Amino acid sequence: QVQLVESGGGLVQPGGSLRLSCAASGSIFNIKAMGWYRQAPGKQRDLVASITTSGRTNIGDSVKGRFTISKDSGKNTMYLQMSSLKPEDTAVYFCHAIVPGGLEYWGQGTQVTVSS
């Protein structure tokens, strides 16, 4: 079992920045990759960015150049640094982890609202 807890969401003005954190606990040694997804009202949940245990990253086209994903293995924490935020970035952001065999884990989500 893997537990994921997100933090760092909130209200920010367009052009602003936020950093999301995802603290992992439990059987973290099994994790193959982690990532951030987001879901806006009435829309599907989409991948924002992902990172493997070796540090290889994948950034979605809609946030490329504005968002950065990273991890601190010593703290068992993954981060999403978001800059130049736009109203269309407003969504609930979910932390995700996958282990061998394809089993997936999700956090409870954290709301990010970009509005003036």
Backbone torsions as a table, in degrees:
resi	resn	phi	psi	omega
1	GLN	NA	139.8	176.4
2	VAL	-123.8	132.9	175.2
3	GLN	-109.9	136.8	-178.4
4	LEU	-126.7	129.6	-179.8
5	VAL	-128.9	117.7	179.3
6	GLU	-90.0	155.5	172.8
7	SER	-155.1	164.7	173.9
8	GLY	106.1	-4.7	178.9
9	GLY	-71.5	172.9	178.6
10	GLY	161.1	-166.1	179.4
11	LEU	-100.3	131.6	-179.7
12	VAL	-141.9	149.4	178.5
13	GLN	-78.4	154.0	175.1
14	PRO	-53.5	137.0	-176.5
15	GLY	90.0	-9.9	-178.0
16	GLY	-82.6	-175.4	-176.9
17	SER	-132.3	152.8	173.1
18	LEU	-146.2	153.2	171.8
19	ARG	-123.7	122.1	175.4
20	LEU	-93.8	146.0	176.1
21	SER	-123.5	148.5	175.4
22	CYS	-133.9	110.9	178.7
23	ALA	-92.7	125.5	-179.6
24	ALA	-104.5	142.5	176.3
25	SER	-145.4	169.7	-177.9
26	GLY	94.2	-137.5	-175.9
27	SER	-82.9	58.9	-173.6
28	ILE	-69.4	-19.9	-179.6
29	PHE	-66.8	-16.3	179.4
30	ASN	-85.1	-13.2	-172.3
31	ILE	-66.6	129.1	176.5
32	LYS	-90.9	-40.4	-177.7
33	ALA	-156.4	157.0	175.7
34	MET	-132.3	161.8	-179.6
35	GLY	-163.3	173.2	175.1
36	TRP	-116.6	132.5	172.9
37	TYR	-118.5	161.4	174.4
38	ARG	-140.8	151.9	-179.3
39	GLN	-140.3	117.9	175.3
40	ALA	-90.5	158.0	-179.1
41	PRO	-55.5	129.2	178.4
42	GLY	76.9	5.4	-178.3
43	LYS	-119.9	165.4	178.6
44	GLN	-78.2	163.0	177.2
45	ARG	-80.7	125.0	-176.5
46	ASP	-118.5	148.8	175.6
47	LEU	-71.4	131.5	176.3
48	VAL	-98.4	-49.6	-178.0
49	ALA	-163.4	154.9	178.0
50	SER	-141.9	160.9	179.6
51	ILE	-147.4	135.6	179.1
52	THR	-90.3	172.0	179.3
53	THR	-63.6	-25.1	178.1
54	SER	-84.9	-4.9	177.1
55	GLY	97.3	3.6	178.6
56	ARG	-71.9	132.4	-176.5
57	THR	-115.4	154.9	174.7
58	ASN	-136.3	125.3	-177.6
59	ILE	-116.3	133.2	179.8
60	GLY	-65.8	148.9	-176.0
61	ASP	-59.9	-35.8	-175.3
62	SER	-70.2	-16.6	-178.0
63	VAL	-122.0	1.2	-177.7
64	LYS	-60.1	133.8	-178.7
65	GLY	88.9	-12.7	-179.6
66	ARG	-117.3	-33.1	-177.8
67	PHE	-111.3	146.0	176.5
68	THR	-132.4	133.9	177.2
69	ILE	-106.7	141.7	179.0
70	SER	-153.3	171.3	178.0
71	LYS	-145.4	152.4	173.9
72	ASP	-119.9	99.9	-175.4
73	SER	-62.9	-33.1	180.0
74	GLY	-64.4	-29.3	180.0
75	LYS	-103.0	1.5	-178.6
76	ASN	52.4	42.2	-174.5
77	THR	-131.8	138.6	175.8
78	MET	-112.0	148.8	-177.0
79	TYR	-127.4	153.9	169.6
80	LEU	-130.1	107.7	176.5
81	GLN	-89.5	119.7	-176.9
82	MET	-114.7	125.8	-179.9
83	SER	-128.1	165.5	-179.8
84	SER	48.1	48.0	-175.1
85	LEU	-66.0	144.9	-179.0
86	LYS	-119.7	156.9	176.9
87	PRO	-54.7	-32.7	180.0
88	GLU	-72.7	-5.6	173.1
89	ASP	-83.1	-6.4	179.1
90	THR	-62.3	125.0	-176.8
91	ALA	-177.6	171.2	166.1
92	VAL	-89.1	127.7	-178.4
93	TYR	-102.5	128.5	-176.9
94	PHE	-115.0	138.2	171.6
95	CYS	-86.8	142.7	-175.2
96	HIS	-137.9	143.3	175.5
97	ALA	-138.7	147.2	178.9
98	ILE	-129.6	140.0	-179.3
99	VAL	-118.7	165.6	178.1
100	PRO	-52.9	139.9	-176.6
101	GLY	96.8	-8.5	175.7
102	GLY	89.2	3.6	179.0
103	LEU	-68.9	134.5	-176.4
104	GLU	-116.4	148.9	177.1
105	TYR	-127.4	147.4	-179.1
106	TRP	-130.6	146.9	169.7
107	GLY	-82.9	-179.0	-176.0
108	GLN	-83.6	-13.8	178.6
109	GLY	95.4	150.4	176.3
110	THR	-136.2	134.5	-175.2
111	GLN	-81.1	131.3	171.7
112	VAL	-119.2	122.6	179.1
113	THR	-122.6	123.7	179.3
114	VAL	-110.6	109.9	-174.8
115	SER	-159.7	147.7	175.8
116	SER	-93.1	NA	NA
